[in-house]
Amino acid sequence: MQLRFEGPVRGDWPNYSKLGKNRHHCHIKKGRPTYVAVWEDVSGHIKLVEIVYVGTHEDAPY
């Protein structure tokens, strides 16, 4: 919900970083296995966000 109301750039989340112009990711569980969420901002000002991956770090589409 926070992505929906506050936008896709989450500099206030630990383990968040930007992957490119409209692509973002956040490690959501540390340890083994590590889980990561990857999302894209696909509409700019409307803040429609498409989650493109949630799963282990090893299979993440960086």
N, C-alpha and C positions, 0 to 999 in steps of 0.2 A: 504494500500500500504506500509506503514511503516513496518509492519510485514514481508512483502514479501522481502523487500530490506535490512532491518537491523536485521532481525531475530526475533524469538518469545520472547526473554527475553527483557522486556521493563521496566527496572529500572528507566528510565527517565519519565515515565508516572505517574501522580498522581493516587492513588487508585489501582495500580498494585501490585500483589504478585504472587509468585510461589506456586502452590498447590502440587507439587511433582516433580519427576525427569524431566518429559517431559510435565507437565500440568501447565497451567497458567490461571490467570483470572484478570479482571479489571472491577471495577464498573464504568459504563459509564454514569449513570445518578443518582444523589443523590436525596434524598427526598422520597416521597411515590407515586407510587411504585419506588423502587430502581431497576435499570437494570444492569445486569452484563453480560459480555462476557467471555466464557471459551473456551480455545483452547489448542490443543496438537501439539507438534513438533513431527511429525511422520517419519521424515527421516534424522534428524541430519544435516550433512554437506550440503545437498541440500537445507535445510530450507523450505521444503514443510510443510505448516501449515494447519491443518484441524480445522475449527471452529466447535466446538461440541455443543455449546449452546449460544444463546443470548435471554435474557428474564428477567423476574422479579427475584429478589434476592431470594424470597421465594421458587421458583421452581428450582434453580440452582443445578446442579449435582456435589456437592462438594464431 
